[in-house]
Amino acid sequence: MRSSHSWRAALAAGLWLLAPMLPAQAREPSANTLSYEQLEVFARVLSYVENNYVDPVDERQLMQGAIQGMLGTLDPHTVFMPPEVFKEMKIDTSGEYGGVGIELAPAGDGFRVSASIEDTPASRAGIRVGDEVVAIDGERTRGLSHAEVMQRMRGPAGKRVLLTIMREGFSAPRELALIRDHVRIISVEGALYGGIAHVKVKSFQDRTAFYLRKELDRLRAQNGDKPLRGVVLDLRNNPGGLLEQAVAVSDLWLPGNLTIVSTRGRNPSQTTEERSKDRDTEPDYPLVVLVNAGSASASEIVAGALQDHGRATILGTQTFGKGSVQTVIELEDGSGLKLTVARYYTPKGRSIQEKGITPDYLVAESTGERAAKDEPREKDLERHFKAEPGAAVEDAPVVKARRFTEEPRAWDVTAKLTDHQLQVALNYLNGLARGTRPPMKASSATP
């Protein structure tokens, strides 16, 4: 590794060599000049620390800490990932990693569970969305970066990790000892209820749309190759994932040449529009999308596209509200930068950021529970940025959630279900298939 003295000398020489190449007006005080001055200050501080700190310091650790501190002034989804963390992030998108099966989001000085994957060590131990992770293996999470926290959560399968959890209603934090496992995220699973399919998409990874179509075909075969009477697309607690897969999943139910999502950023290259393709579209059966506070990012893109085009009725509770686009950049040393570059907008120009997707019908998680349950969302995260409402189109609709005047008629097929939201969705679709309730379009009104 080049010594710190030599790289600082090179930096100073580089700055000096750049100056003559700048046009005359650029030599006056500017943003670039100020940046160079701050780099000189940074180099001086680094030199003082390296040469005078009471104990020897790790230069690599110092530099990574400086980068993390810089990004820590931006939104909570812009993060620096050291090589080992970046490697695990790439594993995540492939669908398997060693860990306990939860996703965390910054909240105040600590971190809260933003998603809990079913049938993992965390879900089996009873960890819920909204729980605060106070400490990992006895080390407090306060003051750690998101990347550092996730790195401590993950590790080889079979190894123990001790999580300290705080939850509303707890008199004191509780410790849970978990054994890490190979967390295999089977992104799609399904079941058939009297000719109505329930397909749950847990995350948007490589080939999620392919596996979703495969699952729908399997359920059609299970239905005796007869047409499905309806489908419940379950996106609850789905934290998102790959944008291209969210587009492909939406495209399954939309005819060709319709806008699915648009992105708008400061850089013109980040302003894009994704449209549906006119092939392999699913039949025009009734469709319900189930969402909740754990439905984020790619899940919100799908729900928003199907709602805006009137293809689906959205049931559940308000979604998370993560309407930002991140690009991932691999750096020379194997580390990675996840950088927020744009905002998502639904086909009718609604910003997802901060607001999320409002369901057509509010349906609580359980009977008698308040549907507008106060769960942590994007707007509660420290340093989250605004929705930029002025960037939306003028006629962007405001969806007004409502409650059923009376719940859909009970169906004997769903009588034993303990999942209230799923039960309501299936009962609703059964009523549509029997012609007892007219198909619903998205409920909206102009501002």
N, C-alpha and C positions, 0 to 999 in steps of 0.2 A: 504493500500500500504506500502511495506517495506520502511523505511526511506532511504534517499540518503546515509546517513552515513553507514547504515548496508549493503546496496547492494555494496557499494564501498569496504567495509571490506571483504565481501564475494568474490568479484572479485579478490582482492589482495591475499586472502587465496587460491582461486582456482588456480591462476597463480603459486603460490608457490608450491601447491600440484602436479601440472602437471610436474614441472621441474624434480623431481627424476625419473619419468616414461619415460622420453625421452632418447633415446640412446645417447651415449657420443658425437657422431659427431653432433647431433642435438642441443647440448647445445652451440655450437659455433654460432656466429652471423648468423642469417638466416632471411628469410622473416617472419617466425612465430615470432621469437624473436623481430624483428622490429615492428610487429603488436602489440605485448604485450606492448612494450614500448610506442607506440602511444596511446594505450588504457589507460595507466597510465596518459599520458599527458591529454587525453580527460577527465578522471575522475577528475584530478586536476583543469582543466578549469571549469568544471561543478560545482565543489565545490566553487571556487571563485565567480562564477556568483550567485549561490544560496545564499551564505552567505554575499556577499558584494554589489550586484547590488542595485542601488538606490531605486528601488521598488521591492515588492515581485514578484517572477516569478512562472509560471506554469511549473512544472517539466515535465509533459506529453508533453506540447507544445515545450519545449526545446528539448526533445528527438526526437520528430517527425521532428523538424526543422533540427536537426543534421543528421538524416537519409536522409532527402530530400536533404540536402547540399552534402552529400556523393554521392548520386545517380546522383546529378546534374553535377558531373564530368564525367559521362558516356554518352551513346547515348541518344537522346531525347525520346526514347520509353521505357526506363527503368525508372520506377516511383514507388514511395511509395504511397499507397492509404490509408488514414485514414479510420476507420470503416465505416463512413457515405458515403465516396466516393466509397469504395470497394463494399458496398451494392448496390449502384447505378450502378456500373459496371456490377454486376451480373444481375441486372434488364435489362440492355442494351441488353445482349445476348438473353434475353427472348423476347425482342421486344417492350417493353413499358416503358416509364419513363416520369416524369414531367419536362418539359423544353421548349426550343425554337426550337430545331431541327437542330443544327449545331455542327460540330466537329472542334476543334481547334488544331493547331500544333505550337510548338515554332518557332519563326522566329526572329532572332536577339535578341533584348531586350524584344520583345513583343510576340503576338500570332496572327496568321492569320487563316482565315476560310479555312479548308482543305476539308470540305464536307458540303453540305447543303441539308437536306432531303426535298423532295417535299411535298407541302401541309402542312407545319408547320408554326408557327408564324414567324420564320426567313425568310423562302422563300416567304411568302406572303408580308413581309415588304421589299422585294427586296435585302436582304443580299446575297452576291455572294461569290463563292470560290475565295480566294485571298484577300478579305477584311481584314483589320487589326482591331482587337478589342482593342481599346485604353484603355477603362475603362468599368467597370461594376458597375452600381449603384453609379457612381461618383468616384469609387476607381480605380486607375490606375492599369493595369495588369502588368506593368513592375515591375519585382522583385518578382512576384508571381510564384509559381510552376504550372505546368500543372494541377495537381490534384486540387489545390486551385481555379484555374480559372474555371474548369469544375464544381466544387462544387457550385460556385457563380452563374453559368449559370442556374443550375437546381434548382428545388423547386416545391412546390405544384401547381397543375394546378389552374388557376384563379388568381395567384399572379403576380404582375407587376415586370418587370425587365427593367432597363434602360441601353442600350448598346450605347457606343460611338464608332462610326465606322469611319475609315479613308480609302480612296480609291484613287487610281491614278486618277487624274482629279479633285479631291475635293480641294478647296482652304483652307479648314479647316475641322477638324473632325465634324461629324454630330451625333446628339443624336437620337436614335430610342427607343421609349417606346413600349415594347412588353408585351403581357399577356401570361404567360406560359400556356401550354396546355398538355393534355395527348398525348405525341408523340407516336403514334402507328406506328411502322415501319412495314407496310405490305410489306414484302421483295420481293414479286413477283407480277407483274401485266402484263396483255397482251392484245393484240388486233390483229384482222385479217384484212389483206389487200389483197383482191383478191386471197385467198388461201395461202398467205405468212404470217407467224406468226411473230409478234414483241413481245418478252418477255423481260421485264425489271426486272433485279435483283438489288434491292437497297442496300442490305447488306447480309452478310452471317451469319445467326443466326441458332438457333436450327430448324431443319426440313426445311431449305430453299430448299434443293434438292427435298424433298417430295412435297412441294408446287409448285415447278417449273414443275415437272412431271404432277402434277394435272392440272396446267394451260395449259400445252401443250395438254393434253387430252381434256380439255374443248374447246380449239380452234379447235381441230380436229373434235369434235362433231358439233361445230358451222359451220365447213366447210362441213357438210353433211357426216361426217365420211369418207371423201375422204382423201388420203394422202396429207400432207402439201407439197406445192411447194418449200418451203424453210423456214428458220428461221433466224431472226435477234436477237441475244442474246445481250442485251444492258447492258453494265457494266459501263456506264458513271457515274461519281460522286459516285461510289460505293467504300466506304473507306475500305472494307474488312470485317473481322470478323473471324469466326471459320475455322481453317484449314481443319477439317474433312468434312465440308460442301463444301469447294472449291474442294476437292478431289471428293466428291460425284457428284457435278455438272459437273465436267470434265468427270467423268465416264459415264454420260448419253450419250455422243457422241463418246466414244472411245470403240473399241472392247477390248477383254480381254487381260490381261498380258502385258500392255504397261505402261511404267513409266509415272506418272503424275507429280510428284515433288519429289525432294530429298532435305534433309536438312543436313547441315554439321556444327558441332560445335566443341568446344574444348573438350567437354566431349563426349566419344564414344556413350553414350546413346542418344545423340542428333543427331547422324548421322543415318538418316533413308531414306527409299525410299518407296513412296506410288505408287501402281500399280492399273490399272483398273481391273474390274471383268467382266467376260464374260457372262453377263446376263442383260436383260432389256435395251439393247442398242437402242437408237433412230435410225430410218431408215436413210439411207445414202443420205438424201436430202442436197442441198447446204446450207451452214451455214456461216453467217457473225457475227463477234463479234465487237461491237462498244465500243471504249475506248476513254478516254481523260485524262487530267492532274489530275482529281479527282478520277481516277481508281487506287486503291492501294491495296497492300498486297494480300489478297485472290483473288481479281479481276485479278491481274497480274498473279497469279498461273494458273487460268483458261485460260486466254488469251495465256499465254506462252505454256501451254500443248497442246492446240488445234492448235496453230500455228506450233509448232515443229513437230507434227504428221501430218501436212498438212490437218487436218480435217476442218479448218475454214480459211477464209480470214479475217484479222484484218483491220478494217477501223477506222479512227479518228485521234487523235493526241497522242503524246508520253505520256505514263502513268507516274504515280507519282514516282515510283522507291523505294518503301518500300519492300525490300527483306529480312527482318529479322524476326526471329521466337521469339515470347515471350511466356514464361511460366508464369502462374499466381499461386502464392503461398498464401494460406490463413494463416495468423499468429494467434497466440494464443488469441490476444485481439480483433479479428474481423477485423483487418486491412489486407491489401494485398500488395504483392510485385509483380509487373510485371517486369520480368527480361528477357533481350535479351540473348538467349542461342545459336542461330545458324543463318545461312543464308539459304535462299531458292535458289534452282537452277532448271531451266527448264529441261525437259527430255534430251535435247542435251547439258546440262552443262552450260547454260548461267546463270550468276548471275543477279538477278533482282535488287539487291541493288545499289542505286545511279543511275542506268541506266534506269530501267523500261523496258517496252515492246514497241518496235518500230512497228508501224502499217505497214502492207504491202502497204497500200495506205493512204497517208496523205489527210485528208478531214477536212476542216475548219468548225467551228461552223456555219458560215453563208457565203453566197455567196460573193465572193470578199475579204473575210477576209484572212489574212495570216495564213496558216495552222500551222506554227511553232510558234504560239502565246506563248509569254514568261510567263508561269504560274508558281507559286511557286511549287517546287517539293522537294523530299527528299534531293537532293544534296544541296538545299538552306538552310536546317535546320542546326542550330548551333549544333556542336558536332556529326554530323552524321558520321558513320564509312564507311570505304571503301568497295568496291565490292570484294576485294581480287581476282583479275582476275586469279592469279596463281593457284587457287583451281579449276577452271573450267577445263573440259576435253579439250585436245589439239585441237580437231576438232570442238569445239563449234562454231556454225555459227554466223556471224554478219548480222543481218537483215538490209537491205537497203530500207528505205521507198522511195516510188515514188509517183508521182501524175498521175492521169488519163490523158492520152493524150487528151481525150475528155470525158466529164462526161457521165455516163451511160444514155442511151436513156430515155427521159421523158416518164412516164407512167401516163395515165389519172387518175388512182386510187389514185396516190400520189400528184396530182396537187395542192390540197388545203393545203398540209402540210406546216407548217412554220418551222419545225425542219429540217434544211438543211442536217445534217448528216444522220438522219433517212431516209430522202427522197432519198439520194444517195444510201444508203444501200438497200432499197427496190427496187429502179430502177435497181440496179446491179443484185439483185437476180431474178427479173422478166426477165432480159435479159438472165440469165443462164437457167431459166426454159423454156424459149422459144427457147433455143439452139442458141442464137445469140452471146453468148460469152462463151468461154471454161472455165471450172472450174479452179480456181486458187489454186496453192499450195503456201506455205509460201515462200516469196522471201528471199533468203539467199545466202551468199558467204563465203567461209572460209577465215579467216584472212590472 
